[in-house]
Amino acid sequence: MNRTTRSGRIAAAIAVATAILVAAPVISIIALALQPAPDVWQTLIQYVLPRSLLDTALLLAGVGALSLAIGTGTAWMISLYEFRGRKMLLWLVPLPLAIPTYLAAYVYVDLFEPLGLVHQTLAVWLPLQDAVRALPNLRSLPGAIIVIALVLYPYVYLSARTMFQFQSAEFAEAAKTLGAGRWTIFWRISLPMARPALAVGTALVSLETLNDIGASEYLGVRTLTVSVFTTWLNRGSLAGAAQLSCFMLAIVAGLIAIERYGRRNVTTEFSAESPRLTQRTTLAGIKGGLAFAACLLPVCLGFLVPLLYLAHQSFKRGLFANFDMALWRDAFNSVAFASLATLAALLLGFATILAWRWRPSRLRFVAMNIAQLGYTLPGLVLALGLLAPLLAIDNALNALAASLGQSLPGLIVIGSGAAVVIAYVIRFLAVPTGFIKAGFERIPRDYDDSARAVGAGQATTMRLIHLPLLRPAMLGAVIVVFVDCLKELPATLLLRPLNVDTLATSIYQYASRGSFEEGALAALLIVAASIGPVAWLTRFSDMPSGPA
């Protein structure tokens, strides 16, 4: 066997193994769901499912609609208008992505609860009882919709802005010659052309909302995610939790179908005859000020308010001066888990796409697509699906040790934290796979042919051509995966070893005890680690507008 064939087969084997790894939790959940759980289901049908299904549907619809409105509006203003402060907004508007949904929920409940900062401010002008009645109830479905949408709308913004800034000027000009006004052009031309991007952004928002457990539970919204959590841990029914998880997977499949339907029969290719981009309209005076204020408001609510609150609480409680050594331990655990998962996800994603690049086939195409499905699995469902396979591995290792007359090692995979790393890899593998796939699409296959013509093998071509050209894409993947791992709560909460905490689980425990303020510094560390990567993702987001 020559070296070229061997390298290709190794990459193909890794791609197939990666697809099996991603598919294993889903297969496990389906197998668990086939087990009977009649006692639990009687309670679930009578008391849990009706409210859970309704709350989940309303939460997804509400967060999706509000995120769509905020993200589309800000993207449209920033892409098609020029006004004072616009350059600054390019960096600011995506920053709420640095705030995990559970942190936003903890912060806003603390701010708006009786005796909180907002109540104290209102009490200066209003009697005590009137001030309490004036406070909105954030521990409710409307409160959850607002809080979650304020930190997830950048998914829609980033998707929509890519489409708005590249729209050709010919369509708007044709509409203007027919007497169409600014709003007519927006509703009849700009918005329909951006439909694919809006569908993608809204689908991502919905998936993140479905994955959330910290914010939903804390704000009193009984979603399917929370119901799976309580059925598994409080009622002790693994089969019942798996059956509820199947409902969630059906919702995920529906969301993906809706996203695909939103992109049907739509082309995003640019006109070869008229490549001019739409010229940005200048807004001066009060119009420019209102545009700036409208785009800045969601940034203030979704990013600046939580950031300033966390910094204030950290200084107020002396968390910087009296740095808790336990926080160092939690931070080390977070960084260790995230680093290992990032490295593994990058290697598996690279091998999967490389196998397809070297020799496209139906098997490798299927493996590549399965590898990108992990992000659609909510963290809680992923943790539930991994439990049985990982326990089976631990039991097999113990059986092997017993047969060899060695002492039993115990729960090696689950007890060592490897389960957390595996969950991170499966959930976020779509990120490096997508980044590297996009990077490869920018490398002409002529480069591979030229290398082959001078006798270079596949491994040599990969080392000397592919890796240097893929460095920006791989760097972006590393940054995004690392930060997502730091913020991940549901999978970490359920798969971490006993007496091992990360920054995310430490914050969750503080909030569960009603003392979230004591975890403000841990929360601030997560936000600080996320700001740079979010800003990095927007560094090339602006394009010059077309000529007048």
Residue pairs with C-beta under 8 A, 6 or more apart in sequence:
2 457
3 457
3 458
3 459
4 457
4 458
7 358
7 457
7 458
7 459
7 462
8 355
8 358
8 359
8 458
10 351
11 351
11 352
11 354
11 355
11 358
12 355
12 359
12 363
12 364
14 348
14 351
14 352
14 355
15 351
15 352
15 355
15 356
15 364
15 367
15 368
15 371
16 363
16 367
18 348
18 349
18 351
18 352
18 367
18 371
18 429
19 352
19 366
19 367
19 368
19 370
19 371
21 348
21 422
21 425
21 426
22 370
22 371
22 373
22 374
22 426
22 429
23 370
24 385
24 386
24 389
25 377
25 381
25 382
25 384
25 385
25 386
25 389
25 426
26 249
26 377
26 385
27 385
28 385
28 386
28 387
28 388
28 389
29 242
29 245
29 246
29 249
29 381
29 384
29 385
30 242
30 246
31 388
32 238
32 239
32 241
32 242
32 384
32 385
32 388
33 239
33 242
33 243
33 245
33 246
35 238
35 239
35 242
36 239
37 237
37 239
37 240
37 243
40 231
40 235
40 237
40 239
40 240
41 240
41 243
43 235
44 227
44 231
44 240
44 244
48 222
48 227
48 231
49 227
51 222
52 222
52 223
52 224
52 226
52 227
52 244
53 224
53 247
55 141
55 221
55 222
55 223
56 210
56 223
56 224
56 225
56 251
58 141
58 145
59 141
59 144
59 145
59 148
59 209
59 216
59 221
59 223
60 206
60 209
60 210
60 251
60 255
62 141
62 142
62 145
62 149
63 144
63 145
63 148
63 149
63 152
63 205
63 206
63 209
64 202
64 205
64 206
64 209
66 145
66 146
66 149
66 153
67 149
67 152
67 153
67 155
67 156
67 201
67 202
67 205
68 156
68 198
68 201
68 202
68 205
70 149
70 150
70 153
70 156
70 157
70 298
71 153
71 154
71 155
71 156
71 157
71 158
71 159
71 160
71 201
72 156
72 157
72 160
72 191
72 194
72 198
73 294
74 89
74 93
74 153
74 157
74 294
74 295
74 298
75 156
75 157
75 158
75 160
75 161
75 164
76 160
76 164
76 186
76 190
77 291
77 294
77 295
78 86
78 89
78 90
78 93
78 161
78 295
79 161
79 164
79 165
79 280
80 164
80 190
80 278
80 280
80 281
81 280
81 281
81 282
81 283
81 291
82 280
82 281
82 282
82 283
82 545
83 282
83 283
83 284
83 287
83 288
83 289
83 291
83 292
84 288
84 289
84 292
85 292
85 296
86 292
87 542
89 292
89 295
89 296
89 299
90 538
90 541
90 542
91 535
91 538
92 296
92 299
92 303
93 154
93 157
93 295
93 298
93 299
94 154
94 157
94 158
94 534
94 535
94 537
94 538
95 154
95 299
95 302
95 303
95 531
95 534
95 535
96 150
96 151
96 152
96 153
96 154
96 298
96 299
96 302
96 303
97 151
97 152
97 154
97 155
97 530
97 534
98 303
98 527
98 530
98 531
98 534
99 151
99 302
99 303
99 306
99 307
99 527
99 530
100 151
100 214
100 487
100 489
100 504
100 526
101 147
101 148
101 151
101 152
101 208
101 209
101 212
101 214
101 215
102 212
102 213
102 214
102 215
102 218
102 489
102 504
102 507
102 508
102 511
103 306
103 310
103 507
103 523
103 526
103 527
104 147
104 148
104 150
104 151
104 215
104 302
104 306
105 138
105 144
105 147
105 148
105 214
105 215
105 218
105 219
106 214
106 218
106 507
106 511
106 516
106 523
107 305
107 306
107 309
107 310
108 138
108 143
108 147
108 305
108 306
109 138
109 139
109 218
109 219
110 116
110 117
110 309
110 516
110 517
111 117
111 118
111 305
111 309
112 118
112 119
112 135
112 136
112 138
113 119
113 135
114 132
114 135
117 309
118 135
119 131
119 132
119 135
122 131
122 134
122 135
123 131
126 134
136 143
137 143
138 144
138 146
138 147
138 219
139 218
139 219
139 220
140 219
140 220
140 221
141 221
143 219
144 215
144 216
144 219
144 220
144 221
147 215
147 219
148 209
148 212
148 215
149 205
150 298
150 301
150 302
151 302
151 303
152 205
152 208
152 209
153 205
153 298
153 302
154 534
155 201
155 202
155 204
155 205
155 208
156 198
156 201
156 202
156 205
157 201
158 201
158 537
158 538
158 541
159 197
159 198
159 200
159 201
159 204
160 194
160 197
160 198
160 201
161 541
162 197
163 193
163 194
163 196
163 197
163 268
164 190
164 194
165 277
165 542
165 543
166 270
166 277
166 543
167 190
167 193
167 194
167 277
167 278
168 270
168 271
168 274
168 275
168 276
168 277
168 278
169 274
169 276
169 277
169 278
169 279
169 546
170 271
170 274
170 276
171 189
171 193
172 185
172 189
172 190
172 278
175 184
175 185
175 188
175 189
176 185
180 188
180 189
191 198
195 262
195 263
195 266
196 262
196 263
196 266
196 268
198 262
199 258
199 259
199 261
199 262
199 263
200 259
200 263
202 259
202 262
203 255
203 256
203 258
203 259
206 255
207 252
207 255
207 375
207 376
207 378
210 223
210 224
210 225
210 248
210 251
210 252
210 255
210 378
211 225
211 378
211 379
211 380
211 490
212 223
212 225
212 490
213 225
213 226
213 229
213 379
213 380
213 489
213 490
213 493
214 489
214 490
214 508
214 511
216 222
216 223
216 225
216 226
217 226
217 229
218 511
224 244
224 247
224 248
224 251
225 248
225 378
225 380
225 490
227 244
228 241
228 244
228 245
228 248
228 380
228 381
228 384
229 241
229 380
229 490
231 237
231 240
231 241
231 244
232 238
232 240
232 241
232 384
232 494
238 384
238 387
241 384
242 384
242 385
245 380
245 381
245 384
245 385
248 378
248 381
249 377
249 381
252 376
252 377
252 378
255 376
256 376
276 546
276 547
277 543
277 544
277 545
277 546
278 545
278 546
279 545
279 546
279 547
279 548
280 545
282 288
283 291
306 527
307 524
307 527
309 520
310 520
310 521
310 523
310 524
310 527
311 524
313 319
313 517
313 520
314 320
314 520
314 521
314 524
317 517
317 518
317 520
319 518
319 520
319 521
320 521
323 521
324 521
326 506
327 503
327 506
327 521
327 522
327 525
329 501
330 501
330 502
330 503
330 505
330 506
330 522
331 503
331 522
331 525
333 417
333 500
333 501
333 502
334 485
334 486
334 502
334 503
334 504
335 486
336 417
337 417
337 420
337 421
337 424
337 485
337 492
337 502
338 424
338 481
338 482
338 485
338 486
339 482
340 421
341 420
341 421
341 424
341 425
341 428
341 481
341 485
342 478
342 481
342 482
342 485
344 421
344 425
345 424
345 425
345 428
345 429
345 431
345 432
345 477
345 481
346 432
346 474
346 477
346 478
346 481
348 371
348 425
348 429
348 432
349 371
349 429
349 431
349 432
349 433
349 435
349 436
349 477
350 432
350 436
350 470
350 474
352 367
352 368
352 371
352 433
353 368
353 433
353 436
353 437
353 440
354 462
354 466
355 364
355 367
355 368
356 364
356 365
356 368
357 440
357 448
357 466
358 458
368 433
368 437
371 429
371 430
371 433
372 429
372 430
372 433
372 434
373 430
374 382
374 425
374 426
374 427
374 428
374 429
374 430
375 427
375 428
375 429
375 430
375 431
377 385
377 426
377 427
378 490
379 423
379 427
379 488
379 489
379 490
379 491
379 492
380 490
380 491
380 494
382 423
382 426
382 427
382 491
383 423
383 490
383 491
383 493
383 494
383 495
384 494
386 419
386 422
386 423
386 426
386 495
387 495
390 413
390 414
390 418
390 419
390 422
391 411
391 414
393 413
394 410
394 411
394 412
394 413
394 414
394 415
397 409
397 412
398 408
398 409
398 410
401 407
401 408
401 409
402 408
412 418
413 419
413 422
414 495
414 497
415 497
415 498
416 497
417 496
417 497
417 500
419 495
419 496
420 491
420 492
420 495
420 496
423 488
423 491
423 492
423 495
424 481
424 485
424 488
424 491
427 484
427 488
427 491
428 480
428 481
428 484
428 485
431 477
431 480
431 481
431 484
432 474
432 477
432 478
432 481
434 477
435 473
435 474
435 476
435 477
435 480
436 470
436 473
436 474
436 477
438 473
439 469
439 470
439 472
439 473
439 474
440 466
440 470
442 469
443 465
443 466
443 469
443 470
447 461
447 465
448 461
448 465
451 460
451 461
451 464
451 465
452 461
456 464
476 536
476 537
479 532
479 533
479 536
479 537
480 533
480 537
482 533
483 529
483 530
483 533
483 534
486 502
486 503
486 504
486 526
486 529
486 530
487 504
487 526
487 530
488 504
489 504
489 505
489 508
492 502
492 504
492 505
493 504
493 505
493 508
496 502
496 505
501 509
503 522
503 523
503 525
503 526
504 526
506 519
506 522
507 516
507 519
507 522
507 523
507 526
509 519
510 516
510 517
510 518
510 519
510 522
511 519
